Amino acid sequence: MRTGHKEKLKMAKLTEKYESILVIAAELSEEAQRELIDRFANLIKENGTLESVDEWGKRRLAYPINHKNDGIYTLYKFECKPDFPSELERVYGITDGVIRFLVTKQV
């Protein structure tokens, strides 16, 4: 049985490409920072394909957030099913030490 064009398009759309920027509190120990970065990388790997992790390091925030002026920035590039980014955002939101985050779909 031959796969039609519509079916190929449907299978190709099972996963999408995303980027996520994560800002972690700078006052955490290096060990705690590493643990959070690895924790989210593993979560992404469990639910999709992690393409890259780009650690930008400590940067000054554009404005104070919860009386904090600095944060540790990390950029994740990954591919996953469309329902996973909302779960990732939920986990970011309930994790202590996470200051800000953003997940965007790539076109």
N, C-alpha and C positions, 0 to 999 in steps of 0.2 A: 504494500500500500504506500502510495506516494504522499508526502507531506505537502499540503497546499501552502500558498503564499500567506494566507491569513493565519494559518496555524503557526508558521514560522515567526510571524510578527508577534503573535500572542506569547509564544515561548520566549522570545527575546525580551519581552517586557516583564518577565517574572522578577527581575532585579533591576535596580536603578543605582546610579552613582550619587554619592553624597559626600559632603565635607562637614566636619564639625570642629569648631574652635572651642577650647575649654580653657577657662582661667581659674587657677587654683590659688588659694591664699599663700602668699609668700612667706608668712611667718611659720608655716609648717616645716618640720625637719625635712632634710633631703630624703631621708628614708620614707617618710610619710608621703612626700610629693611623688617619689618613684612608685610607691605602692598604688596611689590613685591613678597615675598615668598608665601603669601596667594593668590595673583592674579594668579600666575602660577599654583598653586595647584587647584584652581577653574577652570582654563582653561582646565587642564588635566581631571578633573572630568566631565566637560561638553562634552568631546570628547572621553572618555574611562573610565577605572577603575583605580583609584589611589590606589596602594597597600601600599605605605609608603612614608613618607617624613622624611629624616634623616638630621637634621641640624647640621653641623659640626662646625659652628661658625667661628670666625675670625682666619684666617691662613695667614702666610707669603707666598707671591707669589714666585715662583721659579725664576722669573725675573720681573723687573718693566714693567708694562703695562700702557701706557699713564701717566707716572710719578707716578703711584700708586704702593706701595709695599705690601699692605695687601688687603685681600678680604674676604667676608662672603660666605662660601661654603654651598650649600644645594644639597642633592641627592634625586631625585624623582625616585621611581620605579612604573611603571604603565603598563597597557595593553590597546591597542587601535588598530584601523584599520591602515594598513600600510601607508595611505596617511596623517595621522595627524602629524607625527614627522617633516615633512618639514614645515608645518604650524607653529608648535611650534618654530622651529628654526627661522622662519621669524619674529615671534613676539619677540623672545629674541633679535634678531638683531636690531630691531627698538625701543627697550625700553631703555630709559635713566636710568643709574645706573647699567646696566648689563655690566660687564667687559669681561667675557668669558662664554662659554657654550659648552656642548657636549651632543649629544643624540646618544645612541648606542642601537642596537637591541640585545637582549639576545638570546643565543642558548641553 
